[in-house]
Amino acid sequence: MTVPAPYGLGPIRVTAITGGEVEMVAPLTGSGYSVSGCSGGGGVSSQGGGGVRLICAEGPTATINDAMSLKVVKATDAAAVLRIGPAE
């Protein structure tokens, strides 16, 4: 799914849904990266860019790059409902 450019991520792709957790990957479009509320990590090159892997569980809202909030509303073995918006 595509997210607004100010969030610092390219399109987010879900790679796995297991046990109420959603694993996602996305390219980085800015020169930095930060996350709270989900596990995972990423690499940023000195010219910006790179990629990130996130594993987020149902419930808590994560903040990514101090710009985007991401909440896993519901996760089953076949589908997940994500709520993405500006960080509060």
SEZAVO-267124 format. One record per residue (C-alpha): residue number from 1; residue in one letter; x, y, z. Coordinates in pm, 1 decimal, m for minus. Layout:
BEGIN
+-----+--------+----------+----------+----------+
: num : residu :     east :    north :       up :
+-----+--------+----------+----------+----------+
: NUM :      A :        X :        Y :        Z :
...
+-----+--------+----------+----------+----------+
This chain:
BEGIN
+-----+--------+----------+----------+----------+
: num : residu :     east :    north :       up :
+-----+--------+----------+----------+----------+
:   1 :      M :      0.0 :      0.0 :      0.0 :
:   2 :      T :    122.5 :    348.7 :    m80.1 :
:   3 :      V :    163.6 :    601.8 :    203.4 :
:   4 :      P :    205.7 :    981.9 :    179.6 :
:   5 :      A :    562.5 :   1095.3 :    100.6 :
:   6 :      P :    607.8 :   1293.1 :    428.5 :
:   7 :      Y :    594.6 :    961.2 :    620.7 :
:   8 :      G :    941.1 :    874.4 :    484.8 :
:   9 :      L :    846.5 :    532.2 :    348.9 :
:  10 :      G :    777.6 :    399.0 :      4.2 :
:  11 :      P :    500.0 :    146.9 :    m54.4 :
:  12 :      I :    445.7 :    m88.1 :    239.7 :
:  13 :      R :    420.2 :   m457.2 :    154.6 :
:  14 :      V :    281.6 :   m717.3 :    398.1 :
:  15 :      T :    505.0 :  m1026.1 :    389.4 :
:  16 :      A :    345.5 :  m1242.5 :    662.1 :
:  17 :      I :     55.2 :  m1256.0 :    906.1 :
:  18 :      T :     96.1 :  m1497.5 :   1198.0 :
:  19 :      G :    m26.4 :  m1516.0 :   1556.2 :
:  20 :      G :   m185.3 :  m1170.4 :   1558.3 :
:  21 :      E :    129.6 :  m1007.9 :   1419.0 :
:  22 :      V :    182.3 :   m849.5 :   1079.1 :
:  23 :      E :    527.0 :   m842.8 :    916.9 :
:  24 :      M :    584.7 :   m564.8 :    664.2 :
:  25 :      V :    869.2 :   m428.0 :    453.1 :
:  26 :      A :    906.3 :    m86.3 :    292.3 :
:  27 :      P :   1178.7 :    115.3 :    122.7 :
:  28 :      L :   1296.2 :    426.2 :    303.4 :
:  29 :      T :   1260.7 :    749.3 :    111.2 :
:  30 :      G :   1421.3 :    987.5 :    361.6 :
:  31 :      S :   1759.4 :   1010.9 :    528.5 :
:  32 :      G :   1652.8 :    877.1 :    869.1 :
:  33 :      Y :   1435.5 :    614.0 :   1032.0 :
:  34 :      S :   1275.3 :    569.4 :   1373.2 :
:  35 :      V :   1004.2 :    340.7 :   1511.5 :
:  36 :      S :    832.8 :    295.5 :   1846.2 :
:  37 :      G :    559.7 :     44.4 :   1925.2 :
:  38 :      C :    666.8 :   m225.7 :   1675.7 :
:  39 :      S :    973.0 :   m443.7 :   1650.5 :
:  40 :      G :   1197.1 :   m442.0 :   1350.4 :
:  41 :      G :   1471.9 :   m238.2 :   1204.9 :
:  42 :      G :   1611.2 :    m94.6 :    893.5 :
:  43 :      G :   1917.3 :     28.8 :    722.1 :
:  44 :      V :   1973.8 :    378.7 :    589.4 :
:  45 :      S :   2251.5 :    460.8 :    344.8 :
:  46 :      S :   2453.0 :    782.3 :    368.8 :
:  47 :      Q :   2265.2 :    911.7 :     63.6 :
:  48 :      G :   1927.0 :    824.7 :    215.4 :
:  49 :      G :   1723.9 :    530.4 :    101.3 :
:  50 :      G :   1749.1 :    174.4 :    227.7 :
:  51 :      G :   1476.0 :    m46.0 :    364.6 :
:  52 :      V :   1288.5 :   m137.1 :    678.6 :
:  53 :      R :   1121.2 :   m447.6 :    821.3 :
:  54 :      L :    845.8 :   m409.7 :   1081.9 :
:  55 :      I :    661.3 :   m664.5 :   1293.5 :
:  56 :      C :    354.4 :   m511.8 :   1458.3 :
:  57 :      A :    101.9 :   m683.0 :   1685.7 :
:  58 :      E :   m268.8 :   m617.8 :   1721.1 :
:  59 :      G :   m348.9 :   m337.4 :   1961.0 :
:  60 :      P :    m83.5 :    m77.5 :   2027.7 :
:  61 :      T :    m32.9 :    209.2 :   1785.0 :
:  62 :      A :    320.8 :    243.5 :   1650.7 :
:  63 :      T :    485.5 :    568.4 :   1547.2 :
:  64 :      I :    718.2 :    561.7 :   1248.8 :
:  65 :      N :    961.0 :    843.7 :   1161.3 :
:  66 :      D :    774.7 :   1068.7 :   1410.5 :
:  67 :      A :    534.1 :   1127.5 :   1119.3 :
:  68 :      M :    312.7 :    819.7 :   1072.8 :
:  69 :      S :     94.4 :    617.1 :   1308.5 :
:  70 :      L :     31.2 :    250.9 :   1226.6 :
:  71 :      K :   m213.9 :     31.2 :   1414.3 :
:  72 :      V :   m292.3 :   m333.4 :   1348.2 :
:  73 :      V :   m665.5 :   m330.6 :   1415.2 :
:  74 :      K :   m716.3 :   m702.4 :   1346.5 :
:  75 :      A :   m497.3 :   m982.6 :   1216.0 :
:  76 :      T :   m609.3 :  m1330.6 :   1113.9 :
:  77 :      D :   m410.7 :  m1596.1 :    929.4 :
:  78 :      A :   m542.6 :  m1472.4 :    594.0 :
:  79 :      A :   m586.8 :  m1095.2 :    630.4 :
:  80 :      A :   m505.4 :   m790.1 :    838.3 :
:  81 :      V :   m674.1 :   m455.4 :    892.5 :
:  82 :      L :   m423.8 :   m170.6 :    929.9 :
:  83 :      R :   m499.2 :    189.3 :   1025.0 :
:  84 :      I :   m240.9 :    435.1 :    894.6 :
:  85 :      G :   m248.7 :    810.3 :    950.6 :
:  86 :      P :    m44.8 :   1106.8 :   1066.7 :
:  87 :      A :    135.1 :   1072.5 :   1401.1 :
:  88 :      E :    m43.0 :   1237.6 :   1690.4 :
+-----+--------+----------+----------+----------+
